[in-house]
């Protein structure tokens, strides 16, 4: 696969009716904030008006609040049910949100999922899809700055236009909901929209994936459009933990309530019935993932094999586990699933293998470099050594040799030796042997060093017989610059 897979969530949301709704909404906002920190790319927020569990009525309001808490994550309406709204009002809200988020809004559209919502508004479900198409085509004209006069059996516009142009040019990305029927694919193909496959892992939705994508591509070609797989998003429920046992234990918190809700509305919402199926059955059918990161990776591979490349996988937010275990599941996905799917560590693994395979060569070179450094240090220390030359008793007792203010000289030399010893500097004592009969002959009283500066047992003592100490080969090599050597 050459397309990098983005990660996100689809937040309907699903909140059991025994929980405080205010805290539920706040927890949803906290979740989006947490996902932004983890590096998730997208979060889609639903619109529903009945049935008790899916309690966000305005995804735009929720997104406006979430945008203030986040930095990078794209925030999508998942979806705006277009038959429920005047198209001018919808266009204005999305444009305003586009400006408020500085281009982080995604515009998901659909006909409306729950028939109970439509019935509450006196809308016949049989007209929802055609009204969705009618509405989005008007909205596109409004996004493009057109003045629109349009008479419909469910809304009227007279010389209508939007006061603002979109922040995103020419308008925010549009994605249309698709589950089983081909209506979403046909609309996406006609206008080059993205597809939001909200039932990708459910049996009927999974079977329809490739069919609806082919329909979208065929219609796109007819209208001079080209479908972009990067704008294809698949939705599926997942909960992972460090082990399958832990994952199964975690979902005891809320899976049964979620399943009860799904089975209770499945007949009227087109969702697959789940009332008679166990967690194990749903896992075997690949409808849900409950397990480890490896199980999640297998689900993505399965979807890629079925569909080919797609741009984003959206985990269906479900509250099967408590909030801490839920957050941990999202973290494990980002930490261990994403790198495998996107081959993020491929170069690192190659680098590790290369270093391991060549470690003997590298360690040998490093050891040699260390030895060379130590040798260089010793040589530098030799270059900084203190030389004490001819400070022998005879130099102070024989009048011809006596230095001016000899005792002061001895005092200064003594201080220099003490300082050298304190700094760890090497000290070389050079002792002159003048030969038989000389005041500094090796067998005479003048040969020894003065007691104040006498060398220690571990000090280097060099005896010379020529007048210049630097004619001694060892000292000539270490103390005399090459250009000054004869």
GIKABEL-V127063 format. One record per residue. N is the residue number from 1. RES is the residue in one small letter. OMEGA is omega in whole degrees, 0 to 359 (none if undefined). D_LAST is the distance of its C-alpha to the last C-alpha in Angstrom with 1 decimal. Layout:
N:RES:OMEGA:D_LAST / N:RES:OMEGA:D_LAST
This chain:
1:x:181:73.4 / 2:x:184:71.4 / 3:x:178:73.1 / 4:x:182:71.7 / 5:x:175:74.5 / 6:x:181:75.1 / 7:x:178:76.7 / 8:x:175:79.5 / 9:x:171:82.9 / 10:x:186:86.5 / 11:x:183:88.1 / 12:x:347:91.9 / 13:x:177:91.9 / 14:x:181:94.0 / 15:x:179:95.0 / 16:x:188:97.8 / 17:x:179:100.8 / 18:x:181:100.6 / 19:x:178:97.3 / 20:x:185:97.1 / 21:x:179:96.5 / 22:x:179:94.5 / 23:x:178:92.0 / 24:x:181:91.9 / 25:x:178:90.9 / 26:x:179:88.3 / 27:x:176:86.8 / 28:x:178:86.7 / 29:x:178:84.7 / 30:x:180:82.3 / 31:x:179:81.9 / 32:x:179:80.9 / 33:x:179:78.4 / 34:x:180:76.9 / 35:x:177:76.7 / 36:x:179:74.9 / 37:x:179:72.2 / 38:x:180:71.9 / 39:x:174:71.3 / 40:x:186:74.7 / 41:x:187:75.3 / 42:x:170:79.1 / 43:x:182:82.2 / 44:x:188:85.7 / 45:x:187:88.7 / 46:x:174:92.3 / 47:x:178:95.5 / 48:x:187:98.7 / 49:x:182:101.9 / 50:x:174:103.8 / 51:x:164:103.7 / 52:x:185:102.1 / 53:x:187:98.6 / 54:x:200:96.8 / 55:x:176:97.0 / 56:x:181:94.9 / 57:x:181:97.3 / 58:x:178:94.8 / 59:x:180:91.4 / 60:x:178:90.5 / 61:x:179:91.0 / 62:x:181:89.0 / 63:x:179:86.1 / 64:x:178:86.1 / 65:x:181:85.6 / 66:x:181:83.0 / 67:x:179:81.0 / 68:x:183:80.5 / 69:x:188:79.1 / 70:x:185:76.7 / 71:x:190:73.7 / 72:x:189:73.3 / 73:x:175:76.2 / 74:x:187:78.7 / 75:x:186:82.2 / 76:x:171:85.2 / 77:x:188:88.9 / 78:x:5:90.1 / 79:x:168:92.4 / 80:x:178:94.6 / 81:x:191:98.0 / 82:x:180:98.9 / 83:x:181:102.7 / 84:x:190:102.8 / 85:x:169:101.4 / 86:x:185:102.2 / 87:x:178:99.4 / 88:x:179:98.7 / 89:x:179:98.2 / 90:x:181:95.9 / 91:x:181:93.8 / 92:x:180:93.5 / 93:x:182:92.4 / 94:x:178:89.7 / 95:x:178:88.4 / 96:x:179:88.3 / 97:x:177:86.5 / 98:x:177:84.0 / 99:x:183:83.2 / 100:x:181:83.1 / 101:x:184:80.7 / 102:x:172:78.7 / 103:x:181:79.3 / 104:x:181:79.2 / 105:x:173:82.8 / 106:x:187:84.1 / 107:x:175:87.7 / 108:x:183:89.5 / 109:x:178:93.1 / 110:x:181:96.0 / 111:x:187:99.8 / 112:x:187:100.0 / 113:x:187:99.8 / 114:x:176:102.5 / 115:x:179:106.0 / 116:x:174:107.1 / 117:x:182:105.1 / 118:x:180:106.9 / 119:x:180:110.3 / 120:x:180:109.7 / 121:x:179:109.2 / 122:x:181:112.2 / 123:x:177:110.0 / 124:x:181:111.1 / 125:x:183:108.1 / 126:x:181:109.2 / 127:x:187:108.2 / 128:x:184:104.8 / 129:x:179:102.6 / 130:x:176:104.2 / 131:x:176:103.9 / 132:x:180:100.2 / 133:x:180:99.7 / 134:x:183:101.8 / 135:x:185:99.9 / 136:x:179:96.4 / 137:x:173:97.2 / 138:x:181:98.5 / 139:x:178:95.4 / 140:x:178:93.1 / 141:x:179:95.0 / 142:x:176:94.6 / 143:x:183:90.9 / 144:x:175:90.6 / 145:x:181:92.3 / 146:x:168:95.7 / 147:x:190:99.0 / 148:x:167:101.2 / 149:x:186:104.9 / 150:x:178:106.0 / 151:x:180:109.3 / 152:x:176:109.3 / 153:x:179:111.7 / 154:x:170:109.4 / 155:x:178:107.6 / 156:x:173:108.0 / 157:x:178:105.4 / 158:x:179:106.4 / 159:x:185:103.8 / 160:x:175:101.2 / 161:x:177:97.5 / 162:x:180:94.5 / 163:x:182:93.3 / 164:x:166:89.7 / 165:x:182:87.7 / 166:x:173:85.6 / 167:x:177:82.1 / 168:x:186:81.0 / 169:x:0:81.4 / 170:x:176:83.9 / 171:x:178:85.1 / 172:x:177:84.0 / 173:x:181:83.7 / 174:x:175:87.2 / 175:x:181:87.9 / 176:x:181:91.4 / 177:x:178:92.6 / 178:x:178:93.5 / 179:x:182:95.0 / 180:x:184:97.5 / 181:x:182:99.4 / 182:x:186:97.9 / 183:x:179:98.6 / 184:x:179:95.1 / 185:x:180:93.4 / 186:x:180:95.7 / 187:x:179:95.0 / 188:x:180:91.3 / 189:x:182:91.3 / 190:x:186:93.4 / 191:x:181:91.0 / 192:x:178:87.7 / 193:x:168:87.8 / 194:x:177:86.0 / 195:x:180:87.9 / 196:x:186:88.3 / 197:x:191:89.6 / 198:x:181:91.0 / 199:x:190:92.4 / 200:x:183:89.7 / 201:x:175:89.8 / 202:x:191:93.6 / 203:x:183:95.5 / 204:x:179:97.2 / 205:x:178:94.3 / 206:x:180:91.8 / 207:x:183:94.1 / 208:x:185:94.4 / 209:x:185:90.7 / 210:x:180:90.1 / 211:x:182:93.6 / 212:x:178:93.2 / 213:x:177:89.7 / 214:x:177:91.0 / 215:x:180:93.9 / 216:x:180:91.5 / 217:x:179:89.4 / 218:x:180:92.5 / 219:x:178:93.9 / 220:x:180:90.6 / 221:x:179:90.4 / 222:x:184:94.0 / 223:x:178:93.0 / 224:x:179:89.7 / 225:x:175:87.7 / 226:x:180:85.1 / 227:x:181:84.9 / 228:x:181:81.5 / 229:x:177:80.9 / 230:x:180:78.5 / 231:x:176:81.7 / 232:x:183:83.5 / 233:x:179:83.8 / 234:x:184:85.2 / 235:x:176:86.7 / 236:x:180:87.1 / 237:x:184:87.5 / 238:x:163:84.7 / 239:x:180:83.9 / 240:x:178:80.9 / 241:x:182:79.5 / 242:x:178:77.0 / 243:x:177:79.6 / 244:x:179:83.0 / 245:x:179:84.7 / 246:x:180:83.3 / 247:x:179:84.3 / 248:x:178:87.8 / 249:x:182:88.1 / 250:x:189:86.9 / 251:x:172:89.5 / 252:x:181:92.4 / 253:x:188:92.0 / 254:x:184:93.5 / 255:x:184:93.8 / 256:x:179:97.5 / 257:x:178:98.3 / 258:x:181:96.3 / 259:x:178:98.1 / 260:x:179:101.4 / 261:x:181:100.7 / 262:x:181:99.6 / 263:x:180:102.6 / 264:x:182:104.9 / 265:x:188:104.0 / 266:x:184:102.9 / 267:x:183:106.3 / 268:x:183:106.3 / 269:x:179:102.6 / 270:x:178:101.8 / 271:x:181:99.4 / 272:x:178:99.7 / 273:x:183:102.0 / 274:x:191:100.1 / 275:x:185:102.9 / 276:x:187:103.4 / 277:x:178:99.8 / 278:x:175:97.5 / 279:x:181:93.8 / 280:x:179:93.1 / 281:x:181:95.3 / 282:x:176:93.6 / 283:x:180:90.2 / 284:x:179:91.3 / 285:x:180:92.6 / 286:x:176:89.3 / 287:x:180:91.2 / 288:x:172:89.0 / 289:x:171:85.7 / 290:x:184:85.7 / 291:x:185:82.8 / 292:x:174:79.0 / 293:x:179:76.4 / 294:x:178:76.7 / 295:x:177:80.4 / 296:x:178:79.7 / 297:x:180:77.1 / 298:x:179:79.8 / 299:x:178:82.3 / 300:x:178:79.9 / 301:x:180:79.3 / 302:x:180:83.0 / 303:x:178:83.6 / 304:x:179:80.9 / 305:x:180:82.4 / 306:x:190:85.8 / 307:x:193:84.9 / 308:x:183:81.6 / 309:x:170:79.1 / 310:x:193:80.2 / 311:x:187:78.3 / 312:x:171:79.2 / 313:x:180:80.8 / 314:x:176:82.8 / 315:x:179:83.6 / 316:x:178:87.2 / 317:x:191:87.2 / 318:x:181:90.0 / 319:x:174:89.6 / 320:x:183:90.1 / 321:x:176:87.7 / 322:x:191:87.3 / 323:x:181:84.9 / 324:x:178:81.9 / 325:x:177:82.2 / 326:x:179:82.8 / 327:x:179:79.6 / 328:x:178:77.8 / 329:x:179:79.2 / 330:x:178:77.9 / 331:x:180:74.4 / 332:x:177:74.3 / 333:x:183:75.2 / 334:x:184:72.4 / 335:x:189:69.9 / 336:x:181:70.8 / 337:x:182:73.2 / 338:x:181:71.7 / 339:x:180:68.2 / 340:x:182:69.8 / 341:x:183:72.1 / 342:x:177:69.5 / 343:x:184:66.7 / 344:x:184:64.6 / 345:x:183:62.5 / 346:x:180:62.0 / 347:x:179:58.4 / 348:x:180:57.7 / 349:x:177:59.2 / 350:x:180:57.1 / 351:x:179:53.9 / 352:x:180:54.9 / 353:x:179:55.5 / 354:x:180:52.3 / 355:x:180:50.3 / 356:x:182:52.3 / 357:x:184:52.0 / 358:x:188:48.2 / 359:x:182:47.6 / 360:x:178:45.7 / 361:x:183:43.2 / 362:x:181:42.8 / 363:x:178:42.6 / 364:x:180:40.0 / 365:x:180:37.8 / 366:x:179:38.4 / 367:x:178:37.5 / 368:x:178:34.3 / 369:x:179:33.5 / 370:x:179:34.4 / 371:x:179:32.1 / 372:x:178:29.2 / 373:x:178:30.0 / 374:x:179:30.1 / 375:x:179:26.7 / 376:x:179:25.3 / 377:x:179:27.0 / 378:x:180:25.5 / 379:x:179:22.0 / 380:x:177:22.8 / 381:x:177:24.3 / 382:x:181:21.2 / 383:x:182:19.2 / 384:x:185:22.0 / 385:x:176:22.1 / 386:x:177:22.8 / 387:x:175:20.7 / 388:x:191:22.9 / 389:x:170:20.9 / 390:x:178:22.7 / 391:x:185:26.1 / 392:x:184:27.9 / 393:x:182:31.3 / 394:x:180:30.0 / 395:x:182:28.0 / 396:x:182:31.4 / 397:x:180:33.7 / 398:x:185:32.0 / 399:x:183:32.7 / 400:x:183:29.5 / 401:x:190:27.5 / 402:x:175:29.9 / 403:x:177:28.7 / 404:x:178:31.2 / 405:x:187:33.8 / 406:x:182:32.3 / 407:x:177:35.0 / 408:x:177:34.4 / 409:x:177:30.7 / 410:x:180:31.8 / 411:x:181:34.1 / 412:x:178:31.6 / 413:x:178:29.2 / 414:x:179:32.3 / 415:x:180:33.1 / 416:x:179:29.7 / 417:x:180:29.9 / 418:x:180:33.4 / 419:x:179:32.5 / 420:x:179:29.6 / 421:x:181:32.2 / 422:x:181:34.8 / 423:x:181:32.6 / 424:x:181:31.5 / 425:x:176:27.8 / 426:x:179:25.8 / 427:x:177:25.1 / 428:x:176:22.5 / 429:x:179:23.4 / 430:x:187:20.9 / 431:x:185:22.8 / 432:x:174:21.6 / 433:x:184:23.3 / 434:x:180:23.3 / 435:x:183:25.3 / 436:x:177:29.0 / 437:x:180:30.5 / 438:x:179:27.8 / 439:x:181:29.3 / 440:x:180:26.9 / 441:x:185:27.6 / 442:x:181:28.4 / 443:x:183:32.0 / 444:x:182:32.6 / 445:x:182:34.2 / 446:x:185:31.2 / 447:x:184:29.0 / 448:x:175:30.6 / 449:x:172:29.8 / 450:x:184:32.3 / 451:x:185:35.2 / 452:x:184:35.0 / 453:x:185:31.6 / 454:x:181:31.9 / 455:x:175:30.4 / 456:x:183:32.9 / 457:x:183:33.4 / 458:x:177:31.6 / 459:x:178:28.5 / 460:x:178:25.2 / 461:x:182:24.4 / 462:x:178:21.2 / 463:x:180:21.4 / 464:x:177:18.4 / 465:x:173:18.5 / 466:x:185:15.3 / 467:x:183:15.4 / 468:x:178:12.7 / 469:x:185:13.9 / 470:x:169:10.7 / 471:x:175:9.5 / 472:x:186:12.6 / 473:x:183:12.1 / 474:x:181:14.9 / 475:x:179:13.8 / 476:x:182:10.2 / 477:x:188:12.0 / 478:x:188:14.7 / 479:x:185:13.7 / 480:x:177:10.3 / 481:x:184:10.6 / 482:x:184:8.8 / 483:x:180:8.3 / 484:x:182:6.5 / 485:x:176:3.8 / 486:x:none:0.0
